[in-house]
Amino acid sequence: MGGWRNAVQEAVGSKPLFLTIYAAVLVGIVVSSFFVFSAIYSPVDSTTRSISSSWLPTSPLSQNVISLSSNISQPSQSKSNKLRPIWEVPPRTSKMPRLKSFRLTKELVRQRAKDNVIIVTFGNFAFMDFILTWVKHLTDLGVSNLLVGTMDTKLLKALYWKGIPVFDMGSHMSTDDVGWGSPTFHKMGREKVLLINAILPFGVELLMCDTDMAWLKDPLPYLARYPDADVLTSSDQVVPTVVDDRLADWKLVGAAYNIGIFHWRPTEPAIKLAKEWKDMLLADDKIWDQNGFNDLVHKQTGPAVDDESGLFYAYDGNLKLGILPESIFCSGHTYFVQAMYQQFRLEPYAVHTTFQYAGTEGKRHRLRESMVFYDPPEYYDAPGGFLSFKPSIPKRLLLDGEHNLESHFSLINYQIKQIRSALAIASVLNRTLVMPPLWCRLDRLWFPHPGTLVGSMTRQPFLCPLDHVFEVNVMLQDLPVEEFGPAVNIREYSLFSNPLLPQQVKESWLDVQLCKEGSKDCHASSNASQPGLLRFPKHSSEETFETVFSSFKDVKVIQFSSMQDAFLGFTDKAREEKFRNRVKRYVGIWCCVDYHIPGHIYYDMYWDEKPGWKPVPPQKPEDDHPPL
């Protein structure tokens, strides 16, 4: 600044000619600086590519820029969307930038990248809570080099106003949930491949993730351990191939490579693979994107790149591929069922909600059970309060005898009966039921198995996800009240251990101890024997529950010591019939018995009302339906 001041002072004291010269020089410097600044920060980039469904090899180019959306013609990067810290909400007085300012550009990716790595996920509005969870885990780990691709404008706007760095994929997709295997599901898979092909030419490393996974540890230092890898991918491997944090032993991996978590470097072999993968999927819309990837990389497997890294040659013999270890880049089986990382005393990097049975709702519930899903504050303080109970399971049902169909169903049925009573009481008291932890003796899969997968680390018995027995998606479904009675909301068994549970819920608690009517202090009244403790008779009716617990409407949590013989039943038979109609749909199937078609066995919410009930698969086609 001192130099600028001296120049001005000399100019003022000079003759007019020199004043003119100085002025011209100053103006020239200012103008030149403006053009240099504009060149550096210009949003137009000739390497920009589209990832919209209209981007085909024959698409016309306009000044070497392909629009991300068909209605975008003038690319620009909004300054308001540039490098704002994640979670810093834009001023509410500001206007939403135009859609074209959210297009994917090389500049945007490079600005957000760190150490030349960008982490990307994408989705539509139906998965917004998954995306927020995904982002929060990364930012809590101190990772900010991320971007979220949005497949509909509703999601783009919602994430922008939450301070999430987003770009528009121009997909014009529905905001609704998509079922696995549906045409829309396959469309999303193709968008992933197009996105990879769009970003790799920018020269950055790409960690591509599905939204239905959560980061538990910063993965970037791990990925950096393998600088020679062209691609690192997760897998569906359920039998351990290594016992530490090295890459999986590729020679022992027999399961599919899973493209829900994989890392690409912008190398020639990786770019070649990405292009061939894209061309394959665009040529045949019946190919599942993951199957296509596996078909390509399995064209050649081996030899090993070296003796130490765990990398091997794949695809065309030039691609250096590594498989992330199954114990710490976890599938839904190695994390939720086997807890493989715990048994090896390792810290997991990620969990992907594969190997589950209740759609998107089941994925949310699994993440909630593990306390790695982020819900809004009201989720943890439900209207009407919570109801819970301490499950009591006899040792013989858990540990005695062989682990077989009979012992498994005896254990599950014992728990089902208690949960049925708890659902009824929750319905009567209009409270949200906190489900108990569920114990299984046999695993659940899509195919016949001997109880657990051979070679896996599944312990018996094990704490199994709720969707192994219950149809979580049905439990959360909005069923008509006229036919099914009032809804019974549920929460995961770990709710009270969650750090997000507010203090006002923890401090508003009533323990209910079931007792034999007529014994000491055991009366159907609201008189607590001591503060926070109520002794309440077993075999109480609907009216008794309503009468006694009407005095505790303001208590946040009512926890029963047991559900064994707690509820006598409904007095209102019409209400009971609706309740039965609802909850008998809540249970699913166990699968699968070998040498029998069909091999699945239906769980039955009212198994105890059917003398001689046995766990057998349907014997005739007309018997293959949920219990009536």
FITOR-286760 format. One line per field, with one value per residue (C-alpha): residue number from 1; residue in one letter; x, y, z. Coordinates in steps of 0.1 Angstrom, whole numbers, plus 2048, in hexadecimal, padded with zeros to 3 digits. Layout:
<torkols>
num (NUM	...);
residu (a	...);
c1 (X	...);
c2 (Y	...);
c3 (Z	...);
</torkols>
This chain:
<torkols>
num (1	2	3	4	5	6	7	8	9	10	11	12	13	14	15	16	17	18	19	20	21	22	23	24	25	26	27	28	29	30	31	32	33	34	35	36	37	38	39	40	41	42	43	44	45	46	47	48	49	50	51	52	53	54	55	56	57	58	59	60	61	62	63	64	65	66	67	68	69	70	71	72	73	74	75	76	77	78	79	80	81	82	83	84	85	86	87	88	89	90	91	92	93	94	95	96	97	98	99	100	101	102	103	104	105	106	107	108	109	110	111	112	113	114	115	116	117	118	119	120	121	122	123	124	125	126	127	128	129	130	131	132	133	134	135	136	137	138	139	140	141	142	143	144	145	146	147	148	149	150	151	152	153	154	155	156	157	158	159	160	161	162	163	164	165	166	167	168	169	170	171	172	173	174	175	176	177	178	179	180	181	182	183	184	185	186	187	188	189	190	191	192	193	194	195	196	197	198	199	200	201	202	203	204	205	206	207	208	209	210	211	212	213	214	215	216	217	218	219	220	221	222	223	224	225	226	227	228	229	230	231	232	233	234	235	236	237	238	239	240	241	242	243	244	245	246	247	248	249	250	251	252	253	254	255	256	257	258	259	260	261	262	263	264	265	266	267	268	269	270	271	272	273	274	275	276	277	278	279	280	281	282	283	284	285	286	287	288	289	290	291	292	293	294	295	296	297	298	299	300	301	302	303	304	305	306	307	308	309	310	311	312	313	314	315	316	317	318	319	320	321	322	323	324	325	326	327	328	329	330	331	332	333	334	335	336	337	338	339	340	341	342	343	344	345	346	347	348	349	350	351	352	353	354	355	356	357	358	359	360	361	362	363	364	365	366	367	368	369	370	371	372	373	374	375	376	377	378	379	380	381	382	383	384	385	386	387	388	389	390	391	392	393	394	395	396	397	398	399	400	401	402	403	404	405	406	407	408	409	410	411	412	413	414	415	416	417	418	419	420	421	422	423	424	425	426	427	428	429	430	431	432	433	434	435	436	437	438	439	440	441	442	443	444	445	446	447	448	449	450	451	452	453	454	455	456	457	458	459	460	461	462	463	464	465	466	467	468	469	470	471	472	473	474	475	476	477	478	479	480	481	482	483	484	485	486	487	488	489	490	491	492	493	494	495	496	497	498	499	500	501	502	503	504	505	506	507	508	509	510	511	512	513	514	515	516	517	518	519	520	521	522	523	524	525	526	527	528	529	530	531	532	533	534	535	536	537	538	539	540	541	542	543	544	545	546	547	548	549	550	551	552	553	554	555	556	557	558	559	560	561	562	563	564	565	566	567	568	569	570	571	572	573	574	575	576	577	578	579	580	581	582	583	584	585	586	587	588	589	590	591	592	593	594	595	596	597	598	599	600	601	602	603	604	605	606	607	608	609	610	611	612	613	614	615	616	617	618	619	620	621	622	623	624	625	626	627	628);
residu (m	g	g	w	r	n	a	v	q	e	a	v	g	s	k	p	l	f	l	t	i	y	a	a	v	l	v	g	i	v	v	s	s	f	f	v	f	s	a	i	y	s	p	v	d	s	t	t	r	s	i	s	s	s	w	l	p	t	s	p	l	s	q	n	v	i	s	l	s	s	n	i	s	q	p	s	q	s	k	s	n	k	l	r	p	i	w	e	v	p	p	r	t	s	k	m	p	r	l	k	s	f	r	l	t	k	e	l	v	r	q	r	a	k	d	n	v	i	i	v	t	f	g	n	f	a	f	m	d	f	i	l	t	w	v	k	h	l	t	d	l	g	v	s	n	l	l	v	g	t	m	d	t	k	l	l	k	a	l	y	w	k	g	i	p	v	f	d	m	g	s	h	m	s	t	d	d	v	g	w	g	s	p	t	f	h	k	m	g	r	e	k	v	l	l	i	n	a	i	l	p	f	g	v	e	l	l	m	c	d	t	d	m	a	w	l	k	d	p	l	p	y	l	a	r	y	p	d	a	d	v	l	t	s	s	d	q	v	v	p	t	v	v	d	d	r	l	a	d	w	k	l	v	g	a	a	y	n	i	g	i	f	h	w	r	p	t	e	p	a	i	k	l	a	k	e	w	k	d	m	l	l	a	d	d	k	i	w	d	q	n	g	f	n	d	l	v	h	k	q	t	g	p	a	v	d	d	e	s	g	l	f	y	a	y	d	g	n	l	k	l	g	i	l	p	e	s	i	f	c	s	g	h	t	y	f	v	q	a	m	y	q	q	f	r	l	e	p	y	a	v	h	t	t	f	q	y	a	g	t	e	g	k	r	h	r	l	r	e	s	m	v	f	y	d	p	p	e	y	y	d	a	p	g	g	f	l	s	f	k	p	s	i	p	k	r	l	l	l	d	g	e	h	n	l	e	s	h	f	s	l	i	n	y	q	i	k	q	i	r	s	a	l	a	i	a	s	v	l	n	r	t	l	v	m	p	p	l	w	c	r	l	d	r	l	w	f	p	h	p	g	t	l	v	g	s	m	t	r	q	p	f	l	c	p	l	d	h	v	f	e	v	n	v	m	l	q	d	l	p	v	e	e	f	g	p	a	v	n	i	r	e	y	s	l	f	s	n	p	l	l	p	q	q	v	k	e	s	w	l	d	v	q	l	c	k	e	g	s	k	d	c	h	a	s	s	n	a	s	q	p	g	l	l	r	f	p	k	h	s	s	e	e	t	f	e	t	v	f	s	s	f	k	d	v	k	v	i	q	f	s	s	m	q	d	a	f	l	g	f	t	d	k	a	r	e	e	k	f	r	n	r	v	k	r	y	v	g	i	w	c	c	v	d	y	h	i	p	g	h	i	y	y	d	m	y	w	d	e	k	p	g	w	k	p	v	p	p	q	k	p	e	d	d	h	p	p	l);
c1 (800	81D	829	807	806	828	81F	800	813	82D	813	801	822	82C	825	805	816	823	801	7F2	80C	807	7E2	7E4	7FB	7E4	7C6	7D8	7E2	7BF	7B0	7CB	7C5	7A0	7A5	7BF	7A6	78A	79F	7A8	785	771	755	757	76C	771	774	751	73C	717	70A	6E6	6D4	6D6	6FC	704	723	710	704	70D	726	722	743	750	737	71B	6FF	6F6	6D2	6C1	6B4	6D7	6EA	701	718	720	72B	718	72F	717	71C	742	756	73D	745	72F	710	713	6F0	6EC	6DC	6B6	6B4	6C7	6B7	6BC	6D6	6CB	6CC	6E8	6FF	6FE	70C	729	749	76E	772	758	767	78A	77F	770	78B	7A6	7C7	7B7	79B	776	75C	73A	718	6F7	6D2	6AF	699	68D	6B0	6B6	6B9	6D3	6E6	6E6	6F2	70E	719	718	72E	748	748	749	769	777	772	764	770	74E	732	70E	6FE	6D8	6C0	6A3	69F	68D	6AC	6C3	6B0	6AD	6D2	6DD	6C9	6DA	6FD	706	71C	706	705	6E8	6E9	6CD	6BC	699	691	673	677	669	67B	686	684	6A1	6A2	688	68E	694	6AD	6C0	6BE	6CF	6EA	6F1	6F3	70F	723	71D	728	749	750	749	760	77E	789	78C	7AC	7A0	79D	779	76B	748	72E	70A	6F4	6E9	70B	71C	740	74D	771	784	78B	7A3	7C3	7BB	7B6	7D6	7E9	7E3	7EF	7F5	7D0	7BB	79B	794	772	75D	74E	731	74A	73D	759	778	796	7AE	7AE	7BD	7B8	7CA	7B8	7A3	7B5	7A8	7AE	796	77A	75E	742	739	74C	734	733	722	745	762	77F	78B	7AC	7AC	7C4	7C2	7B7	79C	78F	78F	77B	762	75B	756	73F	72B	729	71D	701	6F5	6F4	6DE	6C7	6C1	6E4	6E7	704	715	713	722	73F	746	744	75E	777	775	780	7A2	7AB	7CF	7EC	7F4	804	81E	825	819	7FD	7E1	7DA	7D5	7D1	7AD	797	7AF	7CE	7D9	7C0	7CE	7B1	7AE	791	78A	78A	768	76D	771	760	741	724	702	70C	730	725	701	701	725	733	754	767	75F	76C	78C	78F	790	781	768	76B	749	728	712	6EE	6EF	6E2	6C1	69C	686	68F	699	686	69A	6BB	6B2	6A8	6C9	6DD	6C7	6CD	6F2	6EE	6FE	6DF	6D7	6B3	6A4	69F	67A	682	691	673	654	631	620	641	652	649	664	66A	687	686	68B	697	69D	6C1	6B4	6A5	6C5	6E0	6D3	6D2	6DB	6D7	6BC	69A	688	69E	6A0	67A	675	68B	67B	657	65E	669	64D	633	642	645	620	616	62C	61D	5FA	602	614	5F4	5DE	5F4	5FB	621	63E	64C	672	678	68D	6AE	6A6	6B9	6BC	6CC	6CB	6D5	6BE	6C8	6B9	6C3	6C6	6E1	6E9	6E0	6FF	715	731	752	742	747	722	71E	700	6EB	6F0	6DE	6CD	6BF	69A	694	69F	67D	667	65C	669	65C	638	63B	643	629	60B	5EF	5CB	5BD	59B	5A8	5C7	5C0	5D8	5FC	616	636	657	67B	69B	6A6	6C5	6B1	6B7	6DD	6DF	6F2	6D8	6BD	6B3	6B8	693	68B	6A6	698	673	672	65A	664	647	64C	633	626	60C	5EC	5E5	60A	61A	615	608	5E8	5D8	5DD	5F4	603	628	639	656	660	664	658	635	62B	611	5FC	602	5E5	5D7	5BC	5BA	5A5	5BD	5DA	5C7	5BB	5DC	5F4	5DE	5EF	611	60A	625	640	657	661	64D	662	654	669	65B	640	639	614	611	5F2	5D1	5C3	5AC	589	57E	57D	57B	59B	5AB	5A3	5B2	5D1	5D5	5D0	5EC	607	604	612	630	643	656	667	685	699	6A2	69D	6B2	6A3	680	66E	664	67D	671	65E	645	647	625	61C	601	614	609	5E5	5EB	5EF	60C	61B	63C	657	652	652	631	629	612	611	5F0	601	61C	60E	612	5FF	5DA);
c2 (800	818	815	81E	83D	849	846	85B	876	879	87B	898	8AB	8A6	8B8	8B1	89A	884	884	878	85C	851	850	83C	823	820	81A	800	7ED	7ED	7E1	7C6	7B9	7B7	7A2	78B	786	77F	765	753	752	74F	735	72A	70A	6F7	6D6	6D8	6BA	6B1	695	698	67B	68E	68D	673	671	681	69F	6C1	6D7	6FC	70D	6EC	6EE	6D6	6E2	6CE	6D6	6DB	6FE	70B	71D	736	725	739	732	744	757	751	72B	72C	71E	728	713	6F4	6F9	71F	728	743	763	75F	781	775	766	743	744	73A	715	719	725	702	6EF	6D8	6E8	6E0	700	6F6	6D4	6E1	6FC	6E2	6C8	6C4	6B3	6AE	698	69E	689	687	679	680	679	687	698	677	671	693	686	66C	688	69E	681	67A	69E	6A2	683	690	6B4	6A6	693	6B4	6AB	6C7	6BE	6B1	6B8	6AC	6A6	6AD	69B	6B2	6D7	6D2	6C1	6DB	6F8	6E6	6DE	700	711	6FA	704	6E3	6E6	6D9	6D7	6D0	6AF	6B9	698	6A6	688	682	68C	66B	64C	633	60D	5F7	5E9	601	614	634	621	617	63A	646	62C	63A	65D	651	644	664	678	664	66A	690	695	67F	696	6B2	6A1	69B	67C	672	660	657	64C	642	656	638	635	648	652	649	651	668	651	668	65E	639	63F	652	633	625	640	627	61B	626	61A	60F	5FF	5F1	5CE	5B8	5A0	591	579	58A	589	59D	5A2	5C5	5E5	5DB	5D9	5BA	59C	59E	579	570	589	575	58E	5AB	5CC	5E5	607	619	624	626	63D	647	657	66B	653	646	623	630	649	62D	616	632	639	615	610	62F	623	600	60E	627	60B	5F4	602	5E0	5DD	5E5	5FD	5E8	5C9	5DC	5E8	5C5	5B6	5CF	5CD	5A7	5A4	5A0	59B	599	597	5AB	5CD	5C5	5B0	5CA	5E2	5CA	5DA	5C4	5C9	5C7	5D1	5D4	5C9	5ED	5F8	5F6	5EC	5E8	5DB	5ED	5D7	5C8	5CD	5F3	5FE	5EB	5DD	5DA	5B6	5BB	5D9	5D3	5AD	5A1	5C0	5B4	5D4	5CF	5AB	5B6	5D4	5EC	60E	60E	629	625	612	60C	601	5E2	5BF	5CC	5C5	5E3	5FC	620	61F	600	612	630	619	606	626	633	612	619	63D	64A	65A	67F	687	6A9	6B1	6A9	685	681	690	680	68F	67B	66D	64B	629	60E	5EE	5D8	5B8	599	57B	559	54C	52C	53E	551	537	514	4F9	4FB	51A	50E	518	50C	51E	53D	540	538	556	56D	564	56A	58D	593	58C	5A6	5BF	5B9	5C3	5E1	5EC	5E9	5FD	618	61A	61D	638	649	647	63F	61C	619	5F7	5DF	5D0	5B1	591	577	554	552	56A	576	576	573	54F	52E	52D	518	533	549	54F	536	547	567	574	575	56B	558	565	588	5AA	5AB	5C9	5CF	5C8	5A4	59D	5BC	5CE	5F0	600	5F4	5FF	622	622	639	61F	62A	62F	622	600	5FD	614	62F	62E	622	635	624	62D	619	606	61C	63D	643	63E	657	677	68B	682	6A3	6A7	6AE	68B	67B	68D	684	65F	647	623	60B	5EB	5CF	5BD	5A4	5B6	5B6	5B4	5D0	5F2	5E2	5F4	601	625	642	643	63E	629	641	65E	651	62E	61F	5FC	5F1	5D0	5B6	5AC	5D0	5D9	5F5	60B	605	611	630	639	635	643	662	671	66D	67D	697	67D	679	654	638	619	5F7	5DE	5C3	5BC	599	596	5BC	5C1	5AE	5BB	5D5	5D9	5EA	5CC	5E2	5F4	5D2	5C5	5E4	5E0	5BB	5C4	5DD	5CB	5A9	5BB	5C6	5A5	598	577	563	556	53D	517	502	4E8	4F7	510	528	527	544	541	55C	56B	56E	589	573	551	549	548	52B	50A	4F5	512	507	51B	50B	51A	51B	4F7	502	520	52B	52C	544	564	577	569	572);
c3 (800	807	7E3	7D6	7ED	7E2	7BE	7C3	7D6	7BB	7A1	7B3	7B5	791	771	75F	746	761	773	753	750	774	770	750	761	77F	76A	755	775	782	760	75C	77F	778	759	76B	788	76F	75D	77D	78B	76B	770	74B	748	728	73A	749	742	746	75C	751	741	720	720	705	6EF	6D2	6E6	6D6	6E8	6ED	6F1	700	71C	721	737	756	74F	72E	738	741	725	737	750	76F	792	7AE	7C5	7E1	7DC	7DA	7F7	812	831	833	849	847	83D	822	82F	82E	81E	800	7E1	7D5	7B9	796	78E	775	791	79F	781	785	779	77C	790	7A9	7AE	7B2	7CA	7E1	7DD	7F7	7EF	7CD	7DB	7D9	7EB	7D9	7DF	7CE	7D2	7D0	7EA	7F9	806	814	838	82D	81B	839	84E	835	835	85A	860	849	857	87B	86F	863	83E	828	805	7FB	7E2	7DF	7BE	7BD	7A6	7AC	7B2	7D3	7E2	7D3	7E3	805	807	7FB	817	830	825	812	7F3	7D7	7B1	79A	787	770	774	779	78E	7A4	7C9	7D5	7E2	7C9	7CF	7CA	7A6	799	778	78C	7A2	782	776	795	78F	76D	77A	791	774	760	77E	781	75C	761	77F	776	759	772	77F	7A3	7B7	7BC	7DB	7CF	7E9	7EB	803	817	828	845	84A	86D	868	84F	832	81F	832	82C	807	805	810	7EE	7D5	7B9	7B9	79B	7AD	7D0	7D5	7F2	7EF	7FB	80A	82B	833	840	829	840	865	866	852	833	812	80D	7FF	7DB	7D5	7F1	7E8	7D9	7DC	7C5	7C7	7D4	7C4	7E2	7ED	7D5	7CD	7AB	7A1	780	76F	74B	755	76D	753	739	750	759	734	72B	749	73E	71A	726	73B	721	707	71D	737	746	754	779	77E	798	783	766	77B	788	765	758	774	775	751	761	785	78E	791	7B0	7AA	7C4	7E3	7FD	7F3	7EC	7CB	7AC	787	77A	75D	73F	751	757	772	795	7AC	7D1	7E6	807	825	82E	853	854	833	83F	82D	83E	848	854	869	875	877	87C	88D	87D	885	8AA	8AA	899	8B0	892	88C	86F	855	846	847	828	82E	817	821	82F	829	82E	813	81B	83D	847	83E	854	871	86F	870	88C	8A0	89D	8A6	886	877	87D	883	88C	8B1	8B1	8A8	8CB	8DD	8CE	8D5	8EF	8FD	8FA	907	90C	91E	92A	917	92C	919	92A	926	916	8F9	8F2	8F9	8FE	8E4	8BF	8AA	892	885	8A4	8BD	8A7	8A4	8C9	8D1	8B8	8C1	8E6	8DD	8C4	8DE	8F5	8D9	8D0	8F3	8F3	8D2	8E0	8FF	8EA	8D5	8F4	903	8E2	8E8	8D1	8D8	8DC	8CD	8E2	8D5	8C1	8C5	8A9	8A8	882	867	84C	827	805	7FF	812	82D	84C	865	860	842	842	849	856	879	882	8A7	8B3	8C2	8B5	8B8	897	884	888	863	867	877	873	854	85E	83F	847	86C	860	844	846	847	846	86A	860	858	86E	88C	898	88E	8A8	8A3	8AB	8B3	8B3	8D2	8D6	8D9	8FE	8F9	8DD	8E6	8D3	8EC	8FD	922	927	91B	931	950	94A	952	963	96A	96B	97E	976	994	99F	9A7	9CD	9D6	9EA	9D9	9BA	9B1	991	99B	992	9B5	9B2	9CD	9CA	9B3	990	997	993	99C	983	982	966	950	950	937	91D	935	952	93D	931	954	967	94D	945	964	953	932	937	93F	921	927	936	939	944	956	93F	926	932	939	93A	924	928	907	8F7	904	8E4	8CC	8AD	8B7	8BF	89C	88B	8A1	898	873	876	88A	879	85B	86F	86E	850	847	850	831	826	82B	813	7FC	7FE	7E7	7F4	810	825	845	850	873	883	89C	8AB	8AA	8CD	8C3	8AB	8BD	8AF	89C	88C	878	856	833	81F	814	7F7	7E1	7F0	812	807	817	837	855	857);
</torkols>
